[in-house]
Amino acid sequence: MTATKTTEIERCNLFTNRKSFYKGLYLDRVDVGLVREMVTISWQQFKEADPSRTYLAYGAYLERKTTWSYFDYLMRARKIQKQLEKAKGVVGFTARLEFLSKKAVQVAVFDDEKSLEEFAHAGQHALCSKEKKDSMNWRKTATWNISASEIPLKLEETINRIQSQQ
């Protein structure tokens, strides 16, 4: 009987540690069942959008080759998220990573094309883009102009926008 209780306690501790690891990634949907299926990073806004301006949205929709790249992708996403938090010209971003379907969608809003280029070709994003190129079946990207009233962007709308531009 005590061995069973110890095992249950150990399982709870393991789950708690895992949950805190995922919370460090600023994930919304964190519990064992949902992490297996999908991880969503809610809209993270870094600065207020000026209603009189137009912004540049960048969206990417991709499919990984294997489900096993899921956890590596999560770790890299956290590194890129830290870069986004510090980058100049980033208004905000959101993302979703699906385990079984192997798909991921991400969208970020930048002040302008220059801000996007500076972010894309520097730091962890540039490194991860080079290393992960071979781990994807396909990748579709799009950029488009948006008004401040359209922020925050929805992931489903991003997918539709990307697919319509291809």
C-alpha positions in Angstrom: 0.0 0.0 0.0 2.8 2.5 0.8 4.6 1.6 -2.4 1.4 2.6 -4.4 1.1 5.9 -2.5 4.8 6.7 -3.1 4.3 6.0 -6.8 1.3 8.2 -6.9 3.2 11.0 -5.1 6.1 10.6 -7.5 3.7 10.9 -10.4 2.2 14.0 -9.0 5.7 15.5 -8.5 6.7 14.6 -12.1 3.5 16.2 -13.4 4.0 19.3 -11.3 7.6 19.7 -12.6 6.5 19.1 -16.2 3.7 21.6 -15.8 6.1 24.3 -14.4 8.5 23.6 -17.3 5.6 24.3 -19.8 4.4 27.3 -17.8 7.9 28.7 -18.4 7.1 28.7 -22.0 4.1 31.0 -21.4 1.7 28.4 -22.7 -2.1 28.6 -22.2 -3.2 25.1 -22.4 -1.1 23.2 -19.9 -2.1 19.8 -18.7 -0.9 16.4 -19.6 -3.7 15.6 -22.1 -3.6 19.0 -24.0 0.2 19.1 -24.2 0.1 15.8 -26.0 -2.3 17.2 -28.6 -1.7 20.9 -28.9 0.1 23.8 -27.3 -1.1 27.4 -27.7 0.7 30.5 -26.9 -1.9 33.2 -26.4 -1.4 36.7 -27.9 1.6 38.4 -26.2 1.5 42.1 -26.7 4.7 44.1 -26.1 3.5 47.6 -26.9 0.3 49.4 -27.7 -0.7 49.7 -31.3 -1.2 53.3 -32.5 -4.7 53.4 -34.1 -3.5 55.8 -36.8 -0.8 53.4 -38.1 -0.6 50.4 -40.4 1.5 47.5 -39.2 3.1 44.5 -40.9 1.9 41.0 -40.0 4.1 37.9 -40.7 2.5 34.5 -40.6 4.0 31.0 -41.0 2.1 27.7 -41.3 4.2 24.5 -41.5 4.2 20.8 -41.1 7.0 19.0 -39.3 8.3 15.6 -40.7 7.9 13.7 -37.5 5.9 14.0 -34.3 9.2 13.5 -32.4 10.4 17.0 -33.4 7.6 18.4 -31.2 9.6 18.8 -28.0 12.6 20.2 -29.8 10.3 22.7 -31.5 8.9 23.7 -28.1 12.4 24.5 -26.8 13.3 26.5 -29.8 10.0 28.3 -29.7 10.9 29.5 -26.1 14.2 30.9 -27.3 12.6 32.7 -30.2 9.9 34.0 -27.8 12.6 35.5 -25.7 14.1 37.2 -28.8 10.7 38.6 -29.7 10.3 40.1 -26.2 13.5 42.0 -26.6 13.4 42.9 -30.4 12.7 46.4 -31.5 9.5 47.0 -33.5 7.6 43.9 -32.4 4.0 44.7 -31.4 3.0 41.1 -30.4 2.7 37.4 -31.5 0.8 34.2 -31.0 1.4 30.6 -32.0 0.1 27.1 -31.9 1.9 23.7 -32.1 -0.1 20.6 -32.8 1.4 17.2 -31.8 -0.5 14.5 -33.8 -1.1 16.5 -36.9 2.6 17.8 -36.8 1.4 21.3 -37.8 2.3 24.7 -36.4 1.1 28.2 -37.0 2.6 31.4 -35.8 1.9 35.1 -36.4 3.7 38.2 -35.3 3.0 41.9 -35.9 5.9 44.3 -36.6 6.1 48.1 -36.9 7.4 47.7 -40.5 9.4 45.5 -42.9 12.7 46.7 -41.5 11.8 45.5 -38.0 10.8 42.1 -39.4 14.0 41.8 -41.4 16.1 42.7 -38.4 14.3 40.1 -36.3 14.4 37.3 -38.9 18.1 37.5 -39.7 19.4 37.8 -36.2 19.7 35.7 -33.0 17.8 32.5 -32.3 15.3 32.9 -35.1 18.1 32.9 -37.8 19.8 30.0 -36.1 16.6 27.9 -35.7 15.5 28.7 -39.3 18.7 27.2 -40.7 18.7 24.2 -38.4 15.1 23.3 -38.8 14.8 23.7 -42.6 15.3 19.9 -43.1 12.8 18.9 -40.4 9.8 20.3 -42.2 7.6 18.7 -44.9 6.4 22.1 -46.1 6.3 25.7 -44.9 4.1 28.5 -46.1 4.6 32.1 -45.1 2.9 35.4 -45.9 3.1 39.1 -44.9 0.3 41.6 -45.1 -0.6 45.0 -43.8 -3.0 45.4 -40.9 -4.6 48.2 -39.0 -4.3 48.6 -35.2 -8.0 47.6 -34.9 -7.2 44.1 -36.3 -4.7 43.4 -33.4 -4.6 40.8 -31.8 -4.6 38.4 -34.8 -6.4 35.1 -34.6 -4.5 31.9 -35.7 -7.4 30.5 -37.8 -7.6 33.8 -39.7 -3.8 33.6 -40.2 -4.0 30.1 -41.7 -6.8 31.2 -44.1 -4.8 34.3 -45.1 -1.6 32.3 -45.8 -3.4 29.6 -47.8 -5.3 32.2 -49.9 -2.0 33.9 -50.8 -0.3 30.6 -52.0 
